[in-house]
């Protein structure tokens, strides 16, 4: 089948149509016929890139001396495969380093951090998110809510009124 390429010089994505769609019908006026230069006719459209990104093989021997169990690392890798999120050696190393920082930053072992990440269904390790979940702040709010602001304002008014009564 022959294909006609329809593209403008400003267009990055050309349109490929079969030549049968471009042929005028018998009822069309001859002046309405579409003429295209011959260099725009191709035998086949270019192949589309439908391949998904391929995950590289992970070398677990690089992490043997680390204070993280190999079983937990394998579970994290399997979790990423299930999520269809390719994991490279470097990405795994970054996640494991973040898990190791968990001991000093939030008081969890690296294994606990990785297992918590898997349990929550997250793609990677984020210590702020883990700390927020453990503190009962699931959305990671740093700003006080309106009720908290109103309560603090009422407390402040009560202190001011008490101070004013003491000075009278």
C-alpha positions as CSV (number, residue, x, y, z in Angstrom):
1,X,0.0,0.0,0.0
2,X,1.3,3.5,-0.8
3,X,1.1,6.2,1.8
4,X,0.9,10.0,1.3
5,X,2.7,12.2,3.8
6,X,0.9,15.4,4.7
7,X,3.2,17.8,6.5
8,X,3.8,21.5,6.7
9,X,7.3,22.9,7.2
10,X,6.3,24.0,10.7
11,X,4.8,20.6,11.7
12,X,7.0,18.2,13.6
13,X,4.5,15.3,13.4
14,X,3.4,14.6,9.8
15,X,0.2,12.8,9.0
16,X,0.3,9.6,6.9
17,X,-2.7,8.7,4.9
18,X,-3.3,5.8,2.5
19,X,-3.3,7.0,-1.1
20,X,-6.8,5.5,-1.5
21,X,-8.1,8.2,0.8
22,X,-6.5,10.9,-1.2
23,X,-8.0,9.9,-4.6
24,X,-10.8,12.2,-5.8
25,X,-14.2,10.6,-6.4
26,X,-15.9,10.8,-9.8
27,X,-18.2,13.5,-8.6
28,X,-15.4,15.8,-7.4
29,X,-14.7,18.9,-9.4
30,X,-11.3,18.8,-11.1
31,X,-10.2,22.1,-9.6
32,X,-10.7,20.6,-6.1
33,X,-8.2,17.8,-6.7
34,X,-5.3,17.7,-4.2
35,X,-1.9,17.5,-5.8
36,X,1.1,16.5,-3.8
37,X,4.7,16.4,-4.9
38,X,6.0,12.9,-5.7
39,X,8.6,13.0,-2.9
40,X,5.7,12.8,-0.4
41,X,4.6,9.3,-1.5
42,X,6.1,6.5,0.4
43,X,5.6,2.7,0.4
44,X,5.2,2.3,4.1
45,X,4.7,4.7,7.0
46,X,7.5,4.8,9.5
47,X,7.2,2.3,12.3
48,X,5.8,3.6,15.6
49,X,7.8,3.2,18.7
50,X,5.4,1.1,20.8
51,X,8.1,-0.8,22.8
52,X,8.0,-0.2,26.5
53,X,11.2,0.8,28.2
54,X,13.2,-2.2,29.1
55,X,14.4,-2.7,32.6
56,X,18.1,-3.4,32.9
57,X,19.3,-6.4,34.9
58,X,20.1,-5.6,38.5
59,X,23.4,-6.8,40.0
60,X,22.5,-7.6,43.7
61,X,26.1,-8.5,44.4
62,X,26.9,-4.8,44.5
63,X,24.7,-4.5,47.6
64,X,26.0,-7.5,49.6
65,X,27.9,-5.5,52.2
66,X,25.1,-3.1,52.8
67,X,23.1,-3.3,56.1
68,X,19.9,-4.2,54.2
69,X,18.7,-7.8,53.8
70,X,18.9,-9.2,50.3
71,X,15.3,-10.5,50.7
72,X,14.0,-7.0,51.2
73,X,15.9,-5.7,48.2
74,X,14.4,-8.5,46.1
75,X,10.9,-7.6,47.4
76,X,11.5,-3.9,46.4
77,X,12.6,-4.9,42.9
78,X,9.6,-7.2,42.5
79,X,7.3,-4.4,43.7
80,X,8.7,-2.1,41.0
81,X,8.1,-4.8,38.4
82,X,4.5,-5.2,39.5
83,X,4.0,-1.5,39.3
84,X,5.5,-1.6,35.7
85,X,8.1,0.9,36.7
86,X,11.5,0.0,35.3
87,X,14.3,0.0,37.8
88,X,17.9,0.6,36.9
89,X,21.0,-0.2,39.0
90,X,21.4,3.5,39.8
91,X,17.8,4.0,40.7
92,X,17.9,1.1,43.1
93,X,21.1,2.4,44.6
94,X,19.5,5.9,45.2
95,X,16.5,4.2,46.9
96,X,18.7,2.1,49.1
97,X,20.8,5.1,50.1
98,X,17.6,7.0,51.0
99,X,16.4,3.9,53.1
100,X,19.7,3.9,54.9
101,X,19.3,7.6,55.8
102,X,16.0,6.6,57.5
103,X,17.9,5.3,60.6
104,X,19.2,8.8,61.5
105,X,16.4,10.9,60.1
106,X,13.2,9.1,61.2
107,X,14.5,6.3,63.4
108,X,13.6,3.4,61.1
109,X,15.9,0.7,59.8
110,X,16.5,0.5,56.1
111,X,14.5,-2.7,55.9
112,X,11.6,-1.1,57.6
113,X,11.7,1.9,55.3
114,X,11.7,-0.3,52.2
115,X,8.9,-2.5,53.5
116,X,6.9,0.7,54.4
117,X,7.4,2.0,50.9
118,X,6.2,-1.3,49.4
119,X,3.2,-1.4,51.8
120,X,2.1,2.1,50.8
121,X,2.5,1.2,47.1
122,X,5.0,4.0,46.4
123,X,7.4,3.9,43.6
124,X,10.3,5.1,45.6
125,X,11.6,5.9,49.1
126,X,10.6,9.3,50.4
127,X,11.4,9.8,54.1
128,X,9.2,12.9,54.5
129,X,6.2,10.9,53.3
130,X,7.0,8.1,55.7
131,X,7.5,10.4,58.6
132,X,4.2,12.2,57.8
133,X,2.3,8.9,57.7
134,X,3.8,7.7,61.0
135,X,2.8,11.0,62.7
136,X,-0.7,10.7,61.5
137,X,-0.4,13.5,59.0
138,X,-1.2,11.5,55.8
139,X,-1.3,14.5,53.4
140,X,1.9,16.0,54.7
141,X,0.3,19.2,55.8
142,X,2.7,21.8,57.1
143,X,0.2,24.6,57.3
144,X,-2.3,24.6,60.2
145,X,-5.9,24.0,59.4
146,X,-8.6,26.7,59.9
147,X,-9.8,25.0,63.1
148,X,-6.3,25.0,64.6
149,X,-5.9,28.7,63.7
150,X,-9.2,29.6,65.3
151,X,-8.3,27.7,68.5
152,X,-4.9,29.5,68.8
153,X,-6.6,32.8,68.2
154,X,-9.2,32.1,70.9
155,X,-6.4,31.1,73.3
156,X,-4.5,34.3,72.5
157,X,-7.6,36.4,73.1
158,X,-8.1,34.7,76.5
159,X,-4.5,35.4,77.5
160,X,-4.8,39.0,76.6
161,X,-8.1,39.4,78.5
162,X,-6.6,37.7,81.5
163,X,-3.6,40.0,81.4
164,X,-5.8,43.1,81.0
165,X,-7.8,42.1,84.1
166,X,-4.7,41.6,86.1
167,X,-3.4,45.1,85.3
168,X,-6.7,46.9,86.2
